[in-house]
Amino acid sequence: MIEEEAIVSQIKNYQVWVKTLQASSCGKCTQSSGCSTSLLEKYIPKRDIPVDTDLSLSAGDKVLVGIDEGTLIKGSLLLYIVPLFAMFIGAGAGEAVSVYVPGLSADMVTAVSGLVFFVFSLFILNILQRSLLIQHFARPVVIRKL
């Protein structure tokens, strides 16, 4: 279980929403100037995340939130492998179709087709991630109140 400290930001419709706490660097080293964690924290705003819990919590409570490592690894593989395979399939389809496209080089058709399939797979994964994955499979849970 991967764990992170968070603060309960709100409770809406019997749903607990938390915002993670993170320092300017991870604390494992003293090189916060070269660490991308502080840079990401500066430019990417934090979002409230819905979590599952059986505990009675109120806004402002500090909690320990966790997510299963297996779910995280499967999600990472999905997000890396699917676009890569889509790009290869698109490039192969573009190469097969390039014979029937007069006036354009086969390399150009192959490259554009691979890029289109790649971007389309990212779009589909984004829709799936918003609707299915986070809502049903990768939900973090509150482990305990701090």
RAURJO-V226548 format. One record per pair of residues at least 6 apart in sequence whose C-alpha atoms are under 7 Angstrom apart, sorted by the first residue. I is the first residue (numbers start at 1). J is the second residue. Records with the same first field share a line. If there is no record, write none. Layout:
# RAURJO-V226548
I->J  J
This chain:
# RAURJO-V226548
1->66  67  68  69
2->66  67  68  69
3->64  65  66  67
4->64  65  66
5->20  21  63  64  65
6->18  19  20  21  62  63  64  65
7->18  19  20  60  61  62  63
8->16  17  18  19  58  59  60  61  62
9->17  18  19  59  60
10->16  17  59
11->17  59
15->50
16->50  51  52
17->48  49  50  51
18->48  49  50
19->46  47  48  49
24->37  38
25->32  35  37  38
32->38
51->139  140  141  142
52->140  141  142
53->141  142
62->145  146
63->142  144  145  146
64->142  143  144  145  146
65->140  141  142  143
66->140  141  142  143
67->140  141
71->138
83->118  121  122
86->117  118  121
87->114  115  117  118
88->114
90->113  114  117
91->110  111  113  114
92->110
94->109  110  113
95->106  109  110
98->106  109
